[in-house]
Amino acid sequence: MPVTALELLAPARNKDIGIAAIDCGADAVYIAGPSFGAREAAGNSFEDIAALTAYAHRFGVKIYLTLNTIIYDNELEEARRCVYRAAEAGCDALIVQDLSLLKMDIPQIELHASTQCNIRTAEQARWLASLGFRRLVLARELSLTRIREIADAVPGCGIECFVHGALCVSYSGQCYLSQYLAGRSANRGCCIQACRSRYDVKDGSGNVLLRDKAVLSLKDLSLTDRLLQLADAGASSFKIEGRLKNISYVRNIVRAYSDALDRAVSESGGKYSRRSWGSPSGGFTPHPEATFNRGYTRYFIDGTRGKWNSGEYSKGIGEPVGEVSRINGETMVIRPFNGISTPLSNGDGLCFISAKGKVTGMRADKVQGDTVVFSQTEGAAPAPGTRIYRSYNHSLEKALENNPPTRLIPAEIRMVHKNSGRYMLNAAAACGTSASVEFSAEPARNLDKAAAGLRSSLSRRSGIFTFTLAELPADGSLPFLSPSTANALRRDLAAGLEPAPPAPDMRGSIPFDRLDRSAITPPAQRNQLNCANSLSKSVYEAVGIEPEPAFETDPSLPVELMRCKYCIRYELGRCPKQRPGEKAEPLHLFNNGRRLKAVFDCALCEMAIVPDGDTAPATV
């Protein structure tokens, strides 16, 4: 039975975070170059990316460059140069949204279709696979059943699924709310995150249903326990969201998911393996519940709806740690919850939700058992019965900073006695490399003591390898080795085991002009194609589609500002399926003088956000 290699794909805002992700067990890292990276605040120089790829390739870890914004005509040459620089820096693939790259003269490099390509149907998957994309990054809203359907539709094409992190309320690539409100396009990496803002919600009669609530903000995704099911459905890459997150977040989450993926591989009975070499050794214990989150959800993975709104978590309030049992001034006794990540400690950041629904911050100045002396900058102190959250875990953050793991590749040593006084050490590493060293030594007099000493001195770490002395000479002859000699031999073996830089992958995506046009499957989607340049337009025209301009280039176009699997009516208990006789009439959202309308497509069980009234789009 062939073994399928599974990949944990980690985000990196910069080189140092990318290295930290690798050390914590990532099989691949995605990172932006100086531009076109869909995260305006996460650009990097190609010198840093080259340094990251050099480090990554020692462990067989791949580096993917995110070039996943839409591109304007006057930027096409700059984008083409970015591709060349990425290839020169050793990047293994590009994650792209704009189809113009298919028409460019670029090096042979693997192309992955970004989730911004709105990949949520088998038809869309076939279209992108027929264009030569080697991997598809699926929409976050899909069930296991739909993922399997898509994977079956594109055999030989890699399937990548998000498993952790922030959830956009809109289908990716189909959100124009930020552009509409502020002239800052999500498809250009400039999203203002209007979905995390607070709105009043009214019905058609003007009745206020919700006041000042983040009604478009979703909880964060967490599928730690679903990796094996996702693999069985056809996914081979498991993606963690978070290219704007800090190093402690990435360390904590990547280590947790690396451990979970190891368990999934172990439980698969040999069906799966990890894609890279080595694993994290030592270091902190991960606690994903203690890292920034808006509450966790499995979203639509089971094909059923749940309560997905983040409530007061839209900016993250942390891990629930207990309830106030007594309070006296600035001293409170907390009744702790079972299973919290770590005990409360001095320096912890705490918060609670006030009676008015506001998140109020506190600092734990002194903790003795369940008693906390706190300081608070504003608002009334929490009353007994109030739930307390920990927004900053001081002890965990210190462990993440000061006690990171070390990534090591296992290697076995076998010792051979060649002739009188001459010995050889043969080493084989899990990365597939091998090395040998010969040496001369006096024979040991006490064989039992010598054997124990050799195992102790050679079964250690050198460089990125952790050695195990697996075999002694068959003839029973053992050398006497001083610790310094053993260390030198081990270092020589480690140098010989270092993997060579990978050869360029010549299986890159085929340029559009060399594709078999008869094999191209035209897309089912015909509008909101985010076509912003002449090259992208020519790809669609080649299959008989005249694409409308991207909304960013013509904001007068009538577009849905969002289309969502999430539904405000369902969250309010006002879905016609929940309340027979209820009509799915539009709801109206108000924020700082701007008006939006939520309309409901019950046939597809989806919600759309559209302009309301005469509110004009922002101009740039």
C-alpha positions in Angstrom: 0.0 0.0 0.0 1.5 3.4 -1.0 2.2 5.7 1.9 0.8 9.3 1.7 3.0 12.0 3.1 1.1 14.5 5.2 2.2 18.1 5.7 1.7 20.6 8.5 1.8 24.0 6.9 2.7 26.9 9.3 2.5 30.7 8.8 5.4 33.0 9.2 5.3 36.8 9.4 9.1 36.9 9.1 12.2 34.7 8.9 12.6 34.2 12.7 9.0 33.1 13.1 9.5 30.7 10.1 12.5 29.1 11.8 10.6 28.8 15.0 7.8 27.1 13.2 10.2 24.6 11.7 11.8 23.9 15.1 8.3 23.2 16.5 7.5 20.6 13.8 6.2 22.3 10.7 6.6 20.4 7.4 6.2 23.5 5.3 6.0 27.3 5.9 4.2 30.0 3.9 5.6 33.5 3.9 5.3 36.7 1.9 7.9 38.5 -0.2 8.1 42.3 -0.3 4.7 42.6 -2.0 1.6 40.9 -3.4 1.3 38.8 -0.2 -2.3 39.4 0.9 -1.1 40.7 4.3 0.0 44.3 4.0 2.0 44.2 7.3 3.8 40.9 6.6 6.3 41.6 3.9 9.9 40.2 3.8 13.1 40.7 1.8 14.2 37.9 -0.5 17.5 37.8 1.4 15.6 36.7 4.5 13.5 34.3 2.5 16.7 32.7 1.1 18.1 32.3 4.6 14.8 30.7 5.7 14.8 28.2 2.8 18.4 27.2 3.5 17.4 26.4 7.1 14.2 24.7 6.1 15.7 22.4 3.4 18.1 20.9 6.0 14.9 19.2 7.4 13.2 18.6 4.1 10.8 21.4 5.0 9.3 23.4 2.0 8.9 27.1 1.7 5.9 28.6 -0.1 5.8 32.2 -1.1 2.4 33.9 -0.9 1.8 35.9 -4.1 -1.9 35.9 -3.6 -3.3 39.3 -4.3 -5.0 40.5 -7.4 -2.5 42.3 -9.7 -3.0 45.4 -11.7 -1.7 45.8 -15.2 1.0 48.3 -14.1 2.3 45.7 -11.6 2.6 42.7 -13.9 6.4 43.1 -14.5 7.0 43.6 -10.8 5.1 40.4 -10.0 7.1 38.5 -12.6 10.4 39.7 -11.1 9.1 38.5 -7.7 8.6 35.1 -9.1 12.2 35.0 -10.4 13.5 36.2 -7.0 11.4 33.6 -5.2 12.9 30.8 -7.4 16.4 32.2 -6.8 15.8 32.2 -3.1 14.9 28.5 -3.2 11.2 28.7 -2.7 9.4 25.4 -3.5 6.1 26.8 -4.7 4.0 30.0 -5.0 0.5 30.4 -3.6 -1.4 32.6 -6.1 -4.8 34.1 -6.7 -4.3 36.0 -9.9 -4.4 33.9 -13.1 -2.0 36.3 -14.9 0.9 34.2 -13.6 -0.1 31.4 -15.9 0.6 33.8 -18.9 3.9 35.1 -17.7 7.4 34.0 -18.7 8.4 32.7 -15.3 10.8 29.9 -14.1 9.5 26.4 -13.6 8.0 26.5 -10.2 5.0 24.8 -8.6 1.8 26.9 -8.4 -0.8 26.5 -5.7 -4.2 28.0 -6.1 -5.0 30.2 -3.1 -8.1 29.9 -1.1 -8.8 33.4 -2.5 -9.7 31.5 -5.7 -13.0 30.6 -4.0 -12.5 26.8 -4.2 -15.6 25.3 -2.7 -17.0 23.1 -5.5 -15.8 20.2 -7.6 -16.4 22.4 -10.7 -14.1 25.2 -9.5 -11.5 22.6 -8.5 -11.5 21.0 -11.9 -11.1 24.4 -13.6 -8.0 25.3 -11.6 -6.5 21.8 -11.8 -7.0 21.8 -15.6 -5.0 25.1 -15.7 -2.0 23.3 -14.2 -2.2 24.2 -10.5 -0.5 21.5 -8.5 -2.4 22.1 -5.3 -5.7 23.7 -4.3 -6.2 25.5 -1.1 -9.9 24.8 -0.3 -12.4 27.2 1.3 -12.7 26.9 5.1 -16.5 26.3 5.0 -16.4 22.8 3.6 -17.6 19.6 5.1 -15.6 16.3 5.0 -18.1 15.1 2.4 -17.5 18.1 0.2 -13.7 17.8 0.7 -13.8 14.2 -0.4 -15.9 15.1 -3.4 -13.4 17.7 -4.5 -10.4 15.5 -3.9 -12.0 12.7 -6.0 -12.7 15.2 -8.8 -9.0 16.2 -9.2 -6.9 13.0 -8.8 -3.2 13.8 -8.6 -3.8 17.4 -7.5 -2.8 18.2 -3.9 -5.6 19.2 -1.5 -4.8 21.7 1.3 -7.3 22.5 4.1 -7.2 25.1 6.9 -7.3 23.5 10.3 -6.7 26.3 12.7 -7.0 30.1 13.1 -9.1 33.0 12.3 -12.2 32.5 10.1 -13.3 35.1 7.6 -17.1 35.3 7.6 -17.2 35.6 3.8 -16.1 33.0 1.3 -12.4 33.9 0.7 -11.9 36.0 -2.4 -15.5 37.0 -2.4 -15.4 39.8 0.2 -15.5 43.4 -0.9 -16.8 44.9 2.3 -13.4 46.6 3.2 -13.1 48.0 -0.3 -16.7 49.2 -0.2 -16.4 50.9 3.2 -12.8 52.2 3.1 -11.4 51.7 -0.3 -9.0 49.1 1.1 -9.3 45.8 -0.7 -9.1 42.4 1.0 -8.0 41.0 -2.3 -5.1 43.4 -2.2 -4.0 42.6 1.4 -5.4 45.7 2.9 -8.5 44.4 4.8 -9.8 46.7 7.6 -11.6 43.7 9.2 -15.0 45.3 9.1 -16.4 41.8 10.1 -14.9 42.3 13.6 -16.7 45.7 14.0 -19.9 46.1 16.1 -23.3 46.7 14.5 -26.9 47.4 15.5 -29.2 44.9 13.8 -32.8 45.9 12.9 -35.6 44.1 11.1 -37.6 45.6 8.3 -39.9 47.4 10.7 -37.1 49.1 12.5 -37.2 46.9 15.6 -33.7 46.6 17.2 -32.8 42.9 17.4 -29.2 43.4 18.6 -27.4 46.5 19.7 -23.6 47.1 19.4 -22.7 43.5 18.7 -19.9 42.0 16.5 -22.5 40.1 14.5 -20.2 39.2 11.6 -17.3 38.0 13.8 -16.7 34.3 13.9 -14.9 32.1 16.4 -11.6 30.6 15.5 -11.2 27.3 13.7 -9.7 24.3 15.6 -9.6 20.9 14.0 -6.8 19.3 16.1 -8.9 16.1 16.5 -9.9 15.9 12.8 -6.6 15.5 11.0 -6.9 11.8 10.3 -10.5 12.3 9.0 -9.3 15.1 6.7 -6.5 12.9 5.4 -8.9 10.1 4.7 -11.1 12.6 2.8 -8.2 13.4 0.5 -6.4 16.4 2.2 -2.6 16.1 2.5 -1.7 19.6 3.7 -3.1 21.0 7.0 -2.8 24.8 7.2 -2.6 27.0 10.2 -3.8 30.6 9.6 -1.8 33.4 11.1 0.8 35.3 9.1 0.2 38.3 11.4 0.6 36.4 14.6 3.7 36.7 16.9 6.3 34.1 17.5 4.8 32.7 20.7 1.5 32.0 19.0 3.2 30.2 16.1 5.4 28.1 18.4 2.5 27.1 20.6 0.0 26.2 17.9 2.5 24.5 15.5 3.9 22.3 18.4 0.3 21.3 19.3 -0.6 20.4 15.8 2.7 18.7 15.1 2.0 16.4 18.1 -1.6 15.9 16.8 -0.4 15.0 13.3 2.2 12.5 14.8 -0.7 10.8 16.6 -2.8 10.7 13.4 0.1 9.2 11.5 0.6 6.6 14.3 -3.1 5.7 14.3 -3.2 5.3 10.5 -1.5 1.8 10.5 1.2 2.9 8.1 -1.1 4.6 5.6 0.4 8.0 6.3 3.8 9.5 7.1 5.2 13.0 7.8 6.5 14.9 4.8 9.7 16.3 6.4 12.5 14.9 8.5 13.1 15.2 12.2 10.9 16.3 15.1 11.0 18.8 17.9 12.8 17.6 21.0 12.3 19.0 24.5 11.0 22.4 25.2 7.7 23.7 26.4 4.4 21.9 26.6 1.9 23.4 24.1 -1.4 24.8 25.3 -3.4 26.1 22.3 -6.4 27.1 24.5 -4.1 29.6 26.3 -3.0 31.4 23.1 -5.0 34.2 21.5 -8.3 33.0 20.2 -11.9 34.1 19.9 -13.3 30.8 21.2 -13.0 27.7 19.1 -15.3 26.0 16.6 -15.1 23.1 14.2 -17.2 25.2 11.8 -18.9 23.1 9.1 -16.6 20.1 9.0 -19.4 17.8 10.0 -21.9 19.3 7.6 -24.0 20.8 10.4 -24.5 24.3 11.7 -23.5 25.4 15.1 -23.2 28.7 17.0 -20.3 30.2 15.2 -20.4 33.8 16.3 -17.5 34.9 18.5 -19.7 37.0 20.8 -17.5 39.2 22.9 -14.4 37.4 21.6 -14.1 39.5 18.4 -10.7 40.7 19.6 -9.9 37.7 21.7 -10.4 37.6 25.5 -8.5 34.5 26.3 -8.9 31.2 28.2 -11.7 31.0 30.8 -10.0 30.2 34.1 -12.6 30.4 36.8 -15.4 32.4 38.5 -15.2 35.0 41.2 -16.4 33.4 44.5 -15.5 36.4 46.8 -14.2 39.9 46.3 -13.0 42.5 48.7 -11.6 45.7 47.1 -8.8 44.6 44.8 -8.5 41.1 46.2 -10.7 38.3 44.8 -10.9 34.6 45.4 -11.4 32.6 42.2 -13.1 29.3 41.9 -10.8 27.7 39.2 -12.2 25.7 36.3 -11.0 22.2 35.8 -8.4 21.6 33.1 -7.0 25.1 32.7 -3.7 25.2 30.9 -1.5 26.4 33.8 -2.2 27.7 37.3 -2.7 31.4 37.6 0.5 33.3 38.3 1.9 36.8 39.0 1.8 38.9 35.8 -1.1 37.2 34.2 -3.4 39.4 32.2 -7.1 38.8 33.2 -10.4 40.2 32.0 -14.1 39.8 32.4 -17.2 40.9 30.5 -19.1 43.6 32.4 -22.8 43.8 32.9 -22.9 46.2 29.9 -21.1 43.7 27.7 -17.8 45.4 27.7 -14.5 43.6 28.1 -12.7 44.9 31.1 -9.0 44.2 31.7 -7.1 43.4 34.9 -3.6 42.4 35.9 -2.8 39.7 38.4 -0.2 41.5 40.6 0.0 38.8 43.3 -1.4 35.2 43.2 -1.5 32.9 46.2 -3.4 29.8 45.4 -6.9 30.9 44.4 -6.5 34.4 45.8 -5.6 37.1 43.4 -4.6 40.7 44.2 -5.3 42.6 41.0 -5.1 46.1 39.5 -7.7 47.5 37.1 -7.5 50.7 35.0 -11.2 51.4 34.5 -14.7 50.2 35.2 -16.3 48.5 38.1 -14.7 45.4 39.7 -16.2 42.0 38.9 -19.1 40.8 41.0 -19.2 37.3 42.6 -20.2 34.7 39.9 -18.4 36.7 37.1 -16.4 34.5 34.8 -12.7 35.4 34.6 -10.6 35.0 31.4 -6.8 35.0 31.1 -5.8 37.0 28.1 -2.0 36.7 28.9 -0.5 33.6 30.4 2.7 34.9 31.9 4.3 31.5 32.7 3.4 30.0 29.3 4.8 33.0 27.5 8.0 32.7 29.4 8.3 29.0 28.6 7.6 29.8 24.9 10.3 32.4 24.9 13.0 30.7 27.0 12.4 27.0 26.4 11.7 26.3 22.7 12.3 22.8 21.4 15.2 21.7 19.2 14.4 20.0 15.9 16.6 16.8 15.5 16.8 14.1 12.8 17.4 10.6 14.1 20.4 8.7 12.9 21.8 5.3 13.7 25.5 4.3 14.0 26.9 0.9 13.4 30.5 0.1 14.3 32.6 -2.2 12.3 36.1 -3.7 13.3 38.1 -3.7 10.0 41.4 -5.1 11.2 43.8 -4.8 14.1 43.3 -1.3 15.7 41.1 0.0 12.8 37.4 0.7 13.1 34.7 2.3 11.1 31.5 4.1 12.1 28.7 3.9 9.5 25.8 6.3 10.1 22.4 6.4 8.4 19.9 9.3 9.0 16.2 9.4 8.7 16.6 12.0 5.9 18.1 9.3 3.7 21.8 10.4 3.9 24.7 8.3 5.1 28.2 8.9 6.2 31.3 6.9 7.4 34.4 7.7 9.3 37.4 5.5 10.1 39.7 5.7 13.1 42.4 3.9 14.9 42.2 3.1 18.6 43.6 0.8 21.3 41.5 -2.2 22.1 39.5 -1.9 25.3 40.4 -4.2 28.2 37.0 -4.2 30.0 34.5 -5.0 27.2 31.4 -4.4 29.3 32.6 -1.0 30.5 33.8 -0.1 27.0 30.4 -1.0 25.5 28.6 1.1 28.0 31.0 4.0 27.4 30.6 3.8 23.6 26.8 3.9 23.8 27.0 6.8 26.2 29.5 8.9 24.2 28.1 8.1 20.7 24.4 8.1 21.4 24.2 11.9 21.6 23.3 14.9 19.6 25.6 16.6 17.1 24.4 19.4 14.8 20.8 18.6 13.7 21.2 14.9 14.3 20.5 12.8 17.4 22.5 9.6 17.2 21.9 6.1 18.5 24.6 3.5 18.6 22.7 0.6 17.2 25.4 -2.0 16.6 28.8 -2.9 17.9 31.4 -5.0 16.0 30.3 -8.6 15.5 33.7 -10.0 16.5 33.5 -8.6 20.0 36.5 -6.3 19.5 35.8 -2.9 21.0 38.0 0.3 20.9 38.8 2.5 23.8 37.6 6.1 22.9 38.1 9.1 25.0 35.0 11.5 25.3 36.8 14.1 23.2 37.6 11.6 20.4 34.0 10.3 20.4 32.7 13.9 20.2 35.0 14.6 17.2 33.9 11.4 15.4 30.2 12.2 16.0 30.7 15.7 14.6 32.3 14.3 11.5 29.4 12.0 11.0 26.9 14.9 11.4 28.8 17.0 8.8 28.6 14.1 6.4 24.9 13.5 7.0 23.8 17.0 6.1 21.3 16.8 3.3 22.4 18.4 0.0 20.3 21.4 -1.2 17.3 20.1 -3.2 17.6 20.2 -7.0 15.1 22.6 -8.7 11.7 20.9 -9.1 11.3 20.9 -12.9 7.7 19.6 -12.5 6.5 23.2 -12.1 3.1 24.3 -13.4 2.8 24.3 -17.2 2.6 27.7 -18.8 -0.9 28.4 -20.1 0.2 28.7 -23.8 1.5 25.1 -23.6 -1.6 23.6 -22.0 -3.8 21.3 -24.0 -6.8 23.6 -24.4 -9.1 20.7 -25.1 -8.4 19.4 -21.5 -9.3 22.7 -19.8 -12.5 22.5 -17.9 -14.3 26.0 -18.0 -15.3 27.3 -14.6 -18.9 27.3 -13.3 -18.4 30.6 -11.6 -18.9 33.5 -14.1 -19.0 36.6 -12.0 -16.9 38.2 -9.3 -13.8 36.7 -10.8 -11.5 39.4 -9.5 -10.0 40.0 -12.9 -7.8 43.1 -12.6 -5.4 42.8 -15.6 -5.2 42.0 -19.3 -3.3 38.7 -18.8 -5.8 37.3 -16.4 -8.6 38.4 -18.7 -7.0 36.6 -21.6 -7.1 33.3 -19.6 -10.8 33.6 -19.2 -11.3 34.7 -22.8 -9.5 31.6 -24.0 -12.4 29.5 -22.6 -15.1 31.8 -23.8 -15.7 34.0 -20.8 -15.7 37.8 -20.9 -14.9 38.6 -17.3 -16.2 41.8 -15.7 -13.6 44.1 -14.2 -12.6 43.5 -10.6 -14.6 45.5 -8.1 -11.4 47.2 -7.0 -11.0 48.7 -10.5 -14.7 49.6 -10.9 -16.5 50.1 -7.6 -19.7 51.1 -9.4 -20.3 47.4 -10.2 -23.2 45.8 -8.4 -21.6 43.0 -6.3 -22.5 41.1 -3.1 -20.1 42.5 -0.6 -20.0 39.1 1.1 -21.4 35.7 0.7 -21.3 33.6 3.8 -22.1 30.1 5.2 -22.7 31.8 8.5 -26.2 33.2 9.0 -27.3 35.9 11.4 -30.8 34.6 11.4 -29.7 31.1 12.5 -27.6 32.7 15.3 -30.7 34.6 16.5 -32.9 31.6 16.3 -34.9 33.2 13.5 -34.1 30.8 10.7 -37.3 29.5 9.0 -36.1 25.9 9.7 -35.9 26.8 13.4 -39.1 28.7 13.6 -41.8 27.4 11.2 -43.7 30.3 9.7 -40.7 32.7 10.1 -40.0 34.6 6.9 -36.3 35.0 5.8 -36.8 38.8 5.3 -33.7 41.0 5.1 -32.0 42.4 8.2 -30.3 45.7 8.4 -26.9 46.5 9.9 -25.9 49.9 11.1 -22.4 51.1 12.1 -21.2 54.7 12.4 -23.7 56.0 9.9 -23.0 53.2 7.4 -25.8 50.8 6.4 -25.6 47.2 5.2 -28.3 44.7 4.4 -28.2 40.9 5.1 -30.2 38.9 2.6 -30.8 35.2 2.9 -30.5 32.5 0.2 -32.3 29.7 2.0 -32.1 27.4 -1.1 -28.3 27.3 -0.6 -28.5 28.0 3.1 -26.3 31.0 2.7 -26.3 34.7 3.7 -25.2 37.6 1.6 -24.2 41.1 2.8 -25.1 43.8 0.2 -25.3 47.7 0.2 -28.4 49.1 1.9 -30.1 52.3 0.8 -28.1 55.0 -0.9 -24.8 54.4 0.9 -22.1 55.1 -1.6 -18.9 53.0 -1.9 -15.7 54.5 -0.8 -13.4 56.0 -3.4 -9.6 55.9 -3.3 
